[in-house]
Amino acid sequence: MLLLIDDQRQIGVVEISRHLRLSHPLIVRMAREFQERGLVNINSDPSDGRRRVLSPTEKGRREAVALRDFNSKIGAMFDDVFAEIGAPVSSILDQFDAALDATPISKRLAKLI
């Protein structure tokens, strides 16, 4: 969520919810937590007082830079691991998604119970 806010510089709660495919109430709670931690500012949209707009603070921008760096390092580490075993991440994830599409987790769990 922080990376999305940093990328957009200013984005509404509803847009975040849609983009991340998470519930509106969850995004509202997360936004408050981010604000309490000094990562974002939450303001009313001047053209629509009901709409809340989030923008990164300086601290939030610094954290986003650190998070991008961390994600890059983790991605490189996983690339190395998958290169060792001779299977690209995208191929494995595509197969994983296809298997779950064919038999969802709920059905797989039902077999265990």
C-alpha positions in Angstrom: 0.0 0.0 0.0 2.8 2.4 0.9 4.5 1.8 -2.5 1.2 2.5 -4.3 0.7 5.7 -2.4 4.3 6.8 -3.1 4.0 6.0 -6.8 0.7 7.9 -7.1 1.7 10.8 -4.8 -2.0 11.3 -4.0 -4.6 8.5 -4.1 -8.0 7.9 -2.6 -9.0 5.2 -0.3 -11.4 3.7 -2.8 -8.8 3.6 -5.5 -6.3 1.9 -3.2 -9.0 -0.7 -2.3 -9.7 -1.4 -5.9 -6.1 -1.5 -6.9 -5.1 -3.9 -4.1 -8.3 -5.8 -4.2 -8.8 -5.4 -0.5 -11.9 -4.2 1.4 -12.6 -0.6 1.9 -12.8 -0.9 5.7 -9.4 -2.6 5.8 -7.8 0.2 3.7 -9.4 2.8 6.0 -7.9 1.0 9.1 -4.5 0.7 7.4 -4.6 4.3 6.3 -5.1 5.4 9.9 -2.3 3.2 11.1 0.0 4.6 8.4 -1.0 8.1 9.5 -0.3 7.3 13.1 3.2 6.1 12.1 3.8 9.3 10.2 3.9 7.6 6.8 1.0 9.3 5.1 -1.1 12.4 5.3 -4.9 12.0 5.0 -6.9 14.9 3.6 -10.3 15.5 2.3 -10.6 16.0 -1.4 -11.5 19.7 -2.0 -13.9 18.7 -4.8 -15.6 15.9 -2.7 -15.5 16.2 1.1 -16.4 12.6 1.5 -13.4 11.3 -0.4 -10.2 10.8 1.6 -6.9 11.3 -0.2 -3.6 9.8 1.0 -0.2 11.3 0.2 3.2 10.1 1.4 5.0 12.1 4.0 8.8 12.6 3.8 9.1 9.6 6.2 6.8 7.6 4.0 8.9 8.4 0.9 12.0 7.3 2.7 10.3 4.0 3.8 9.1 3.4 0.3 12.7 3.7 -1.0 13.9 1.3 1.6 11.1 -1.1 0.8 11.8 -1.0 -2.9 15.5 -1.7 -2.2 14.5 -4.7 0.1 12.1 -6.0 -2.5 14.8 -5.9 -5.1 17.2 -7.8 -2.9 14.6 -10.4 -2.0 13.7 -10.8 -5.7 17.4 -11.3 -6.6 17.8 -13.9 -3.8 14.7 -15.8 -5.1 15.9 -15.6 -8.7 19.2 -17.2 -7.5 17.4 -20.0 -5.6 15.1 -20.8 -8.6 18.1 -20.7 -10.9 19.8 -23.3 -8.7 16.8 -25.6 -9.0 16.3 -24.8 -12.7 12.8 -23.5 -12.5 11.8 -19.8 -13.1 9.6 -18.2 -10.5 7.0 -17.1 -13.1 6.6 -20.7 -14.4 6.1 -22.1 -10.9 3.7 -19.4 -9.9 1.7 -19.9 -13.1 1.5 -23.6 -12.4 0.5 -22.9 -8.8 -2.2 -20.5 -9.9 -3.5 -23.0 -12.4 -3.6 -25.8 -9.8 -5.6 -23.6 -7.4 -7.9 -22.5 -10.2 -8.6 -26.2 -10.9 -9.1 -27.1 -7.3 -9.4 -24.2 -4.9 -7.8 -24.2 -1.4 -11.3 -24.6 0.2 -11.9 -27.9 -1.6 -8.4 -29.1 -0.8 -8.9 -28.3 2.8 -12.3 -30.0 2.8 -10.6 -33.3 1.8 -8.5 -33.1 4.9 -11.4 -32.6 7.4 
